[in-house]
């Protein structure tokens, strides 16, 4: 399976970020069962960059997988978005880890927007 291209809505520094993706089978209605899976998503300035702008995972609570519904929630608290570096067109991908395989589900661009109001 090739990762699906999906540009995410911008992440605004200092604001709570939430975005939901549903993983469906080829018929576009049957949800993929992600029970007992884990996941990780990394955001970098470019594909080849060693610099990590942000990481979402089931381990850090920023990715929430909802079993047999195929629902994947991206959730970053406002205190965490405030620490991100503002960047236009950063890149990311999201991997789902099954017990016996890894799937790169989605990939694309995301902009991290600077915050004007502080303190």
DSSP file (Angstrom, degrees, kcal/mol; ACC not computed):
  #  RESIDUE AA STRUCTURE BP1 BP2  ACC     N-H-->O    O-->H-N    N-H-->O    O-->H-N    TCO  KAPPA ALPHA  PHI   PSI    X-CA   Y-CA   Z-CA
    1    1 A X              0   0    0      0, 0.0     2,-0.3     0, 0.0   103,-0.3   0.000 360.0 360.0 360.0 130.9    0.0    0.0    0.0
    2    2 A X        -     0   0    0      1,-0.1   101,-0.0   101,-0.1     2,-0.0  -0.724 360.0-101.4 -89.8 139.2    1.3    3.4   -1.0
    3    3 A X        -     0   0    0     -2,-0.3     2,-0.3   103,-0.1   103,-0.3  -0.335  37.2-121.2 -59.8 137.7    0.9    6.3    1.5
    4    4 A X  E     -a  106   0A   0    101,-2.7   103,-2.2   100,-0.1     2,-0.4  -0.653  23.4-119.2 -81.7 134.2   -2.0    8.6    0.6
    5    5 A X  E     +a  107   0A   0     -2,-0.3     2,-0.3   101,-0.2   103,-0.2  -0.623  43.7 162.4 -75.2 126.0   -1.1   12.2    0.0
    6    6 A X        -     0   0    0    101,-2.9     2,-0.5    -2,-0.4    -2,-0.0  -0.864  28.4-151.2-149.1 110.1   -3.0   14.4    2.5
    7    7 A X        -     0   0    0     -2,-0.3   103,-0.2   101,-0.2     2,-0.1  -0.713  26.4-137.2 -80.6 127.7   -2.0   18.0    3.4
    8    8 A X        -     0   0    0    101,-2.1   103,-0.4    -2,-0.5     3,-0.1  -0.431  21.7 -94.6 -85.0 156.9   -3.1   18.7    6.9
    9    9 A X        -     0   0    0      1,-0.1    -1,-0.1    -2,-0.1    10,-0.0  -0.365  60.9 -83.3 -61.5 151.2   -4.8   21.9    8.2
   10   10 A X        -     0   0    0    100,-0.1     2,-0.6     1,-0.1   102,-0.2  -0.197  35.3-129.8 -58.8 147.3   -2.3   24.3    9.7
   11   11 A X  E     -b  112   0A   0    100,-2.8   102,-3.0    -3,-0.1     2,-0.6  -0.891  21.5-149.2 -94.7 123.6   -1.1   23.9   13.2
   12   12 A X  E >   -b  113   0A   0     -2,-0.6     3,-1.9   100,-0.2   102,-0.2  -0.858  17.8-120.6 -99.7 121.6   -1.4   27.3   15.0
   13   13 A X  T 3  S+     0   0    0    100,-2.5    69,-0.2    -2,-0.6   103,-0.1  -0.310  97.1  18.7 -57.8 137.1    1.1   27.8   17.8
   14   14 A X  T 3  S+     0   0    0     64,-0.5     2,-0.3     1,-0.2    -1,-0.3   0.391 107.8  97.1  83.5  -3.0   -0.5   28.4   21.2
   15   15 A X  S <  S-     0   0    0     -3,-1.9    -1,-0.2    62,-0.1     2,-0.2  -0.873  83.1-101.8-117.1 151.4   -3.8   26.8   20.1
   16   16 A X        -     0   0    0     -2,-0.3     2,-0.5    -3,-0.1    61,-0.2  -0.520  37.7-148.7 -68.0 133.2   -5.1   23.3   20.6
   17   17 A X  E     +F   76   0B   0     59,-2.8    59,-2.4    -2,-0.2     2,-0.4  -0.906  23.1 166.6-109.8 132.2   -4.8   21.3   17.4
   18   18 A X  E     +F   75   0B   0     -2,-0.5     2,-0.3    57,-0.2    57,-0.2  -0.979   3.0 160.0-146.1 130.7   -7.2   18.5   16.6
   19   19 A X  E     -F   74   0B   0     55,-2.0    55,-3.5    -2,-0.4     2,-0.4  -0.981  20.9-150.5-150.1 139.5   -7.8   16.7   13.3
   20   20 A X  E     -F   73   0B   0     -2,-0.3     2,-0.4    53,-0.2    53,-0.2  -0.928   9.0-172.9-118.7 136.8   -9.4   13.4   12.6
   21   21 A X  E     -F   72   0B   0     51,-2.7    51,-3.1    -2,-0.4     2,-0.5  -0.971  11.3-151.2-123.6 139.6   -8.7   10.9    9.8
   22   22 A X  E     -F   71   0B   0     -2,-0.4     2,-0.6    49,-0.2    49,-0.2  -0.960   8.7-145.9-113.3 126.7  -10.7    7.8    9.1
   23   23 A X        +     0   0    0     47,-2.8     9,-2.2    -2,-0.5     2,-0.3  -0.820  26.8 177.0 -93.0 119.4   -9.0    4.8    7.5
   24   24 A X  B     -H   31   0C   0     -2,-0.6     7,-0.2     7,-0.2    46,-0.0  -0.852  29.4-108.5-122.1 155.9  -11.4    3.0    5.2
   25   25 A X    >   -     0   0    0      5,-3.2     3,-2.5    -2,-0.3    -1,-0.1  -0.127  52.7 -82.8 -69.8 176.0  -11.1    0.0    2.8
   26   26 A X  T 3  S+     0   0    0      1,-0.3    -1,-0.1     2,-0.1    -2,-0.0   0.747 129.4  64.7 -56.4 -26.4  -11.1    0.4   -1.0
   27   27 A X  T 3  S-     0   0    0      3,-0.1    -1,-0.3     1,-0.1    -2,-0.0   0.554 104.5-132.8 -75.5  -5.1  -14.9    0.5   -1.0
   28   28 A X  S <  S+     0   0    0     -3,-2.5    -2,-0.1     2,-0.2    -1,-0.1   0.533  91.4  65.8  67.0  10.3  -14.6    3.8    1.1
   29   29 A X  S    S+     0   0    0      1,-0.1     2,-0.6     2,-0.0    -1,-0.1   0.624  74.3  84.2-125.4 -32.9  -17.2    2.6    3.6
   30   30 A X  S    S-     0   0    0     -5,-0.0    -5,-3.2     1,-0.0    -2,-0.2  -0.644  75.5-133.5 -79.7 118.5  -15.7   -0.3    5.5
   31   31 A X  B     -H   24   0C   0     -2,-0.6     2,-0.4    -7,-0.2    -7,-0.2  -0.396  15.2-120.6 -70.5 147.5  -13.5    0.8    8.4
   32   32 A X        -     0   0    0     -9,-2.2     2,-0.6    37,-0.2    38,-0.2  -0.754  27.9-121.4 -85.1 131.0  -10.0   -0.8    8.8
   33   33 A X        +     0   0    0     -2,-0.4    35,-0.3     1,-0.1    34,-0.1  -0.634  35.3 172.0 -77.7 116.5   -9.7   -2.4   12.3
   34   34 A X    >   +     0   0    0     33,-2.7     3,-1.8    -2,-0.6    33,-0.3   0.030  23.0 146.1-113.7  24.6   -6.8   -0.8   14.1
   35   35 A X  T 3  S+     0   0    0      1,-0.3     3,-0.1    31,-0.2    31,-0.1  -0.404  74.2  12.0 -59.3 136.6   -7.5   -2.5   17.4
   36   36 A X  T 3  S+     0   0    0      1,-0.3    -1,-0.3    29,-0.1     2,-0.2   0.581 101.8 126.9  67.8  13.0   -4.1   -3.2   19.2
   37   37 A X    <   -     0   0    0     -3,-1.8     2,-0.3    61,-0.1    -1,-0.3  -0.582  44.5-155.3 -91.5 160.9   -2.2   -1.1   16.8
   38   38 A X  E     -C   97   0A   0     59,-1.7    59,-3.4    -2,-0.2     2,-0.3  -0.815  11.9-161.1-122.9 170.9    0.2    1.8   17.7
   39   39 A X  E     -C   96   0A   0     -2,-0.3    19,-2.1    57,-0.2    20,-0.4  -0.991  11.6-166.6-153.1 157.2    1.1    4.7   15.6
   40   40 A X  E     -CD  95  57A   0     55,-2.0    55,-3.0    -2,-0.3     2,-0.4  -0.992   1.7-173.7-147.3 142.5    3.7    7.5   15.1
   41   41 A X  E     -CD  94  56A   0     15,-3.2    15,-2.9    -2,-0.3     2,-0.4  -0.999   7.4-166.0-135.5 130.5    3.8   10.7   13.0
   42   42 A X  E     -CD  93  55A   0     51,-1.2    51,-1.0    -2,-0.4     2,-0.5  -0.936   7.5-152.7-119.4 143.8    6.9   12.9   12.7
   43   43 A X  E     +CD  92  54A   0     11,-2.8    10,-2.8    -2,-0.4    11,-1.3  -0.962  21.9 169.6-115.2 128.4    7.0   16.5   11.3
   44   44 A X  E     -CD  91  52A   0     47,-2.7    47,-3.0    -2,-0.5     8,-0.1  -0.923  45.2-116.4-134.5 158.3   10.2   17.7    9.7
   45   45 A X  S    S-     0   0    0      6,-0.5     2,-0.3    -2,-0.3    -1,-0.1   0.893 100.3  -0.9 -61.8 -39.4   11.2   20.8    7.7
   46   46 A X  S >  S-     0   0    0      5,-0.2     3,-1.1    44,-0.1    -1,-0.1  -0.932  79.9-102.9-143.5 165.0   12.1   18.5    4.7
   47   47 A X  T 3  S+     0   0    0     -2,-0.3    -1,-0.1     1,-0.2    -2,-0.1   0.899 121.3  42.5 -57.5 -43.3   12.0   14.8    4.0
   48   48 A X  T 3  S+     0   0    0     -3,-0.0    -1,-0.2    -4,-0.0     2,-0.1   0.465  89.8 117.2 -85.4  -0.7   15.8   14.5    4.3
   49   49 A X    <   -     0   0    0     -3,-1.1     0, 0.0     1,-0.1     0, 0.0  -0.401  53.4-156.6 -73.6 141.2   16.1   16.7    7.4
   50   50 A X        +     0   0    0     -2,-0.1     2,-0.3     2,-0.1    -1,-0.1   0.638  67.9 104.2 -82.5 -17.3   17.4   15.4   10.7
   51   51 A X        -     0   0    0      1,-0.1     2,-0.6    -5,-0.0    -6,-0.5  -0.498  62.4-152.1 -71.1 127.1   15.6   18.2   12.5
   52   52 A X  E     -D   44   0A   0     -2,-0.3    -8,-0.2     1,-0.2     3,-0.1  -0.896  15.8-179.0-102.5 116.0   12.4   17.0   14.2
   53   53 A X  E     -     0   0A   0    -10,-2.8     2,-0.3    -2,-0.6    32,-0.3   0.817  68.0 -19.5 -82.8 -32.9    9.7   19.8   14.5
   54   54 A X  E     -D   43   0A   0    -11,-1.3   -11,-2.8    30,-0.1     2,-0.4  -0.967  53.0-148.6-170.7 155.0    7.2   17.6   16.3
   55   55 A X  E     -D   42   0A   0     -2,-0.3     2,-0.4   -13,-0.2   -13,-0.2  -0.996   6.9-171.2-136.6 131.7    6.2   14.0   17.0
   56   56 A X  E     +D   41   0A   0    -15,-2.9   -15,-3.2    -2,-0.4     2,-0.3  -0.965  22.0 153.5-116.1 136.9    2.7   12.6   17.6
   57   57 A X  E   > -D   40   0A   0     -2,-0.4     6,-1.7   -17,-0.2     5,-1.3  -0.979  57.0-113.3-154.1 164.7    2.4    9.0   18.8
   58   58 A X  T   5S+     0   0    0    -19,-2.1     3,-0.5    -2,-0.3   -18,-0.1   0.818 117.7  59.4 -68.1 -29.0    0.1    6.7   20.6
   59   59 A X  T   5S+     0   0    0    -20,-0.4    -1,-0.2     1,-0.2   -19,-0.1   0.875 110.3  38.8 -67.5 -37.8    2.8    6.6   23.3
   60   60 A X  T   5S-     0   0    0      3,-0.0    -1,-0.2     1,-0.0    -2,-0.2   0.392 112.7-116.3 -95.9   5.2    2.8   10.4   23.9
   61   61 A X  T   5S+     0   0    0     -3,-0.5    -3,-0.2    -4,-0.4    -2,-0.1   0.531  87.7 110.7  79.1   6.1   -1.0   10.6   23.6
   62   62 A X  S   <S+     0   0    0     -5,-1.3    13,-2.8     1,-0.1     2,-0.4   0.575  74.4  53.3 -90.7  -9.5   -1.0   12.8   20.6
   63   63 A X  E     -G   74   0B   0     -6,-1.7     2,-0.5    11,-0.2    -2,-0.2  -0.995  69.8-170.0-122.4 126.1   -2.4   10.0   18.3
   64   64 A X  E     -G   73   0B   0      9,-2.2     9,-2.8    -2,-0.4     2,-0.4  -0.964   4.3-161.8-120.3 117.3   -5.6    8.3   19.5
   65   65 A X  E     -G   72   0B   0     -2,-0.5     2,-0.8     7,-0.2     7,-0.2  -0.838   6.3-153.5-100.4 132.2   -6.7    5.2   17.6
   66   66 A X  E >>> -G   71   0B   0      5,-2.6     3,-1.9    -2,-0.4     5,-0.9  -0.747  26.6-126.0-112.2  84.3  -10.3    4.0   17.9
   67   67 A X  G >45S+     0   0    0     -2,-0.8   -33,-2.7   -33,-0.3     3,-1.1   0.350  83.6   4.7  22.6-117.8  -10.3    0.3   17.4
   68   68 A X  G 345S+     0   0    0    -35,-0.3    -1,-0.3     1,-0.2   -37,-0.1   0.357 118.0  73.3 -82.2   7.0  -12.6   -1.1   14.7
   69   69 A X  G <45S-     0   0    0     -3,-1.9    -1,-0.2     2,-0.1    -2,-0.2   0.600  95.0-130.5 -92.3 -12.6  -13.8    2.3   13.5
   70   70 A X  T <<5 +     0   0    0     -3,-1.1   -47,-2.8    -4,-0.6     2,-0.4   0.619  53.9 153.4  72.0  12.2  -10.6    3.2   11.7
   71   71 A X  E   < -FG  22  66B   0     -5,-0.9    -5,-2.6   -49,-0.2     2,-0.5  -0.617  23.6-175.4 -83.0 128.7  -10.6    6.6   13.5
   72   72 A X  E     -FG  21  65B   0    -51,-3.1   -51,-2.7    -2,-0.4     2,-0.5  -0.977   7.2-161.9-125.4 115.8   -7.3    8.3   14.0
   73   73 A X  E     -FG  20  64B   0     -9,-2.8    -9,-2.2    -2,-0.5     2,-0.5  -0.858   7.4-155.3-103.2 129.7   -7.3   11.5   16.0
   74   74 A X  E     +FG  19  63B   0    -55,-3.5   -55,-2.0    -2,-0.5     2,-0.4  -0.908  23.7 174.4 -97.4 124.7   -4.3   13.9   15.9
   75   75 A X  E     +F   18   0B   0    -13,-2.8     2,-0.5    -2,-0.5   -57,-0.2  -0.956  12.9 173.2-141.9 117.3   -4.4   15.9   19.2
   76   76 A X  E     -F   17   0B   0    -59,-2.4   -59,-2.8    -2,-0.4   -14,-0.0  -0.987  29.3-128.7-125.9 123.8   -1.8   18.5   20.3
   77   77 A X    >>  -     0   0    0     -2,-0.5     4,-2.2   -61,-0.2     3,-0.9  -0.280  24.0-114.6 -66.0 153.4   -2.4   20.5   23.5
   78   78 A X  H 3> S+     0   0    0      1,-0.3     4,-1.8     2,-0.2   -64,-0.5   0.839 116.8  58.3 -60.0 -34.1   -2.0   24.3   23.3
   79   79 A X  H 34 S+     0   0    0      1,-0.2     4,-0.3     2,-0.2    -1,-0.3   0.822 110.2  44.4 -65.5 -29.4    1.0   24.2   25.6
   80   80 A X  H X4 S+     0   0    0     -3,-0.9     3,-0.9     2,-0.2     4,-0.3   0.856 109.6  52.4 -83.5 -37.3    2.8   21.8   23.2
   81   81 A X  H >< S+     0   0    0     -4,-2.2     3,-1.5     1,-0.2    -2,-0.2   0.840 100.4  65.4 -66.3 -30.1    1.9   23.7   20.0
   82   82 A X  T 3< S+     0   0    0     -4,-1.8    -1,-0.2     1,-0.3    -2,-0.2   0.763  99.4  52.4 -62.0 -24.8    3.4   26.9   21.6
   83   83 A X  T <  S+     0   0    0     -3,-0.9    -1,-0.3    -4,-0.3    -2,-0.2   0.472  87.4 106.3 -90.4  -3.3    6.8   25.2   21.6
   84   84 A X  S <  S-     0   0    0     -3,-1.5     2,-0.5    -4,-0.3   -30,-0.1  -0.389  74.9-114.9 -75.9 155.4    6.8   24.3   17.9
   85   85 A X        -     0   0    0    -32,-0.3     2,-0.2    -2,-0.1    27,-0.1  -0.796  32.4-115.1 -90.2 126.3    8.9   26.2   15.4
   86   86 A X        +     0   0    0     -2,-0.5     2,-0.3    25,-0.1    27,-0.2  -0.429  48.9 164.0 -62.9 129.5    6.8   28.1   12.8
   87   87 A X  E     - E   0 112A   0     25,-1.3    25,-3.1    -2,-0.2     3,-0.5  -0.989  33.5-134.7-151.6 135.7    7.5   26.6    9.4
   88   88 A X  E    S-     0   0A   0     -2,-0.3    23,-0.1    23,-0.2    25,-0.0  -0.799  86.9  -0.5 -93.4 135.4    5.7   26.8    6.0
   89   89 A X  E    S+     0   0A   0     -2,-0.4    -1,-0.2     1,-0.1    22,-0.2   0.876  79.5 173.6  57.0  45.5    5.2   23.5    4.2
   90   90 A X  E     - E   0 110A   0     20,-2.0    20,-2.3    -3,-0.5     2,-0.3  -0.349  25.9-125.5 -68.0 164.2    6.8   21.2    6.6
   91   91 A X  E     +CE  44 109A   0    -47,-3.0   -47,-2.7    18,-0.2     2,-0.3  -0.820  30.8 170.0-116.4 156.4    6.5   17.5    5.8
   92   92 A X  E     -CE  43 108A   0     16,-2.0    16,-1.9    -2,-0.3     2,-0.3  -0.965  15.0-163.0-150.4 163.5    5.1   14.5    7.8
   93   93 A X  E     -CE  42 107A   0    -51,-1.0   -51,-1.2    -2,-0.3     2,-0.5  -0.970  13.5-142.3-146.1 159.8    4.1   10.9    7.5
   94   94 A X  E     -CE  41 106A   0     12,-2.5    11,-2.0    -2,-0.3    12,-0.9  -0.981  13.8-164.4-125.5 124.6    2.0    8.7    9.7
   95   95 A X  E     -CE  40 104A   0    -55,-3.0   -55,-2.0    -2,-0.5     2,-0.5  -0.892   6.7-154.0-111.1 138.3    2.8    5.1   10.3
   96   96 A X  E     -CE  39 103A   0      7,-3.0     7,-2.7    -2,-0.4     2,-0.7  -0.942  12.0-149.3-109.4 129.8    0.5    2.5   11.8
   97   97 A X  E     -CE  38 102A   0    -59,-3.4   -59,-1.7    -2,-0.5     5,-0.2  -0.884  14.7-177.5-108.0 109.7    2.1   -0.5   13.5
   98   98 A X        -     0   0    0      3,-2.7     3,-0.4    -2,-0.7   -61,-0.1  -0.552  45.9 -99.9 -88.8 164.6    0.3   -3.8   13.5
   99   99 A X  S    S+     0   0    0      1,-0.2    -1,-0.1    -2,-0.2     3,-0.1   0.849 120.7  23.7 -55.4 -34.3    1.8   -6.8   15.3
  100  100 A X  S    S+     0   0    0      1,-0.1     2,-0.3     0, 0.0    -1,-0.2   0.405 126.7  26.0-116.2   2.7    3.3   -8.2   12.1
  101  101 A X        -     0   0    0     -3,-0.4    -3,-2.7     2,-0.0     2,-0.4  -0.992  59.3-132.6-159.5 162.5    3.5   -5.2    9.7
  102  102 A X  E     - E   0  97A   0     -2,-0.3     2,-0.5    -5,-0.2    -5,-0.2  -0.978  18.3-162.7-121.1 134.5    4.0   -1.5    9.4
  103  103 A X  E     - E   0  96A   0     -7,-2.7    -7,-3.0    -2,-0.4     2,-1.1  -0.974  15.8-147.1-118.8 125.3    1.8    0.7    7.1
  104  104 A X  E     + E   0  95A   0     -2,-0.5    -9,-0.2  -103,-0.3  -100,-0.1  -0.817  28.9 177.5 -83.6 103.4    2.7    4.2    6.0
  105  105 A X  E     +     0   0A   0    -11,-2.0  -101,-2.7    -2,-1.1     2,-0.3   0.956  52.0   3.1 -80.5 -53.2   -0.8    5.4    5.9
  106  106 A X  E     +aE   4  94A   0    -12,-0.9   -12,-2.5  -103,-0.3     2,-0.3  -0.932  56.0 177.5-136.1 158.2   -0.6    9.1    4.9
  107  107 A X  E     +aE   5  93A   0   -103,-2.2  -101,-2.9    -2,-0.3     2,-0.3  -0.977  24.6 104.7-152.4 157.0    2.0   11.7    4.1
  108  108 A X  E     - E   0  92A   0    -16,-1.9   -16,-2.0    -2,-0.3     2,-0.3  -0.989  57.7 -47.7 166.5-154.9    2.0   15.3    3.1
  109  109 A X  E     - E   0  91A   0     -2,-0.3  -101,-2.1   -18,-0.2     2,-0.3  -0.798  35.1-178.1-114.3 154.4    2.6   18.9    4.1
  110  110 A X  E     - E   0  90A   0    -20,-2.3   -20,-2.0    -2,-0.3     2,-0.4  -0.972  16.6-142.8-149.3 138.0    1.6   20.9    7.1
  111  111 A X  E     -     0   0A   0   -103,-0.4  -100,-2.8    -2,-0.3     2,-0.7  -0.851   6.1-150.0-101.7 136.4    2.3   24.5    8.0
  112  112 A X  E     -bE  11  87A   0    -25,-3.1   -25,-1.3    -2,-0.4     2,-0.3  -0.933  21.6-149.1-104.8 113.5    3.0   25.6   11.6
  113  113 A X  E     -b   12   0A   0   -102,-3.0  -100,-2.5    -2,-0.7     2,-0.0  -0.633  13.5-115.0 -91.4 138.3    1.7   29.2   11.9
  114  114 A X        -     0   0    0     -2,-0.3     2,-0.4  -102,-0.2    -1,-0.1  -0.333  26.6-124.6 -67.0 148.5    3.3   31.7   14.3
  115  115 A X        -     0   0    0      1,-0.2  -101,-0.1   -33,-0.1    -1,-0.1  -0.791  18.8-170.6 -94.9 136.2    1.3   33.0   17.2
  116  116 A X  S    S+     0   0    0     -2,-0.4     2,-0.4  -103,-0.1    -1,-0.2   0.878  71.5  66.2 -90.4 -47.8    0.8   36.8   17.6
  117  117 A X        +     0   0    0      2,-0.0     2,-0.3     0, 0.0    -1,-0.1  -0.637  68.7 173.2 -79.5 127.0   -0.8   36.9   21.1
  118  118 A X              0   0    0     -2,-0.4    -2,-0.0     1,-0.1  -104,-0.0  -0.929 360.0 360.0-132.9 157.6    1.6   35.8   23.8
  119  119 A X              0   0    0     -2,-0.3    -1,-0.1     0, 0.0    -2,-0.0   0.476 360.0 360.0  65.6 360.0    1.7   35.6   27.5
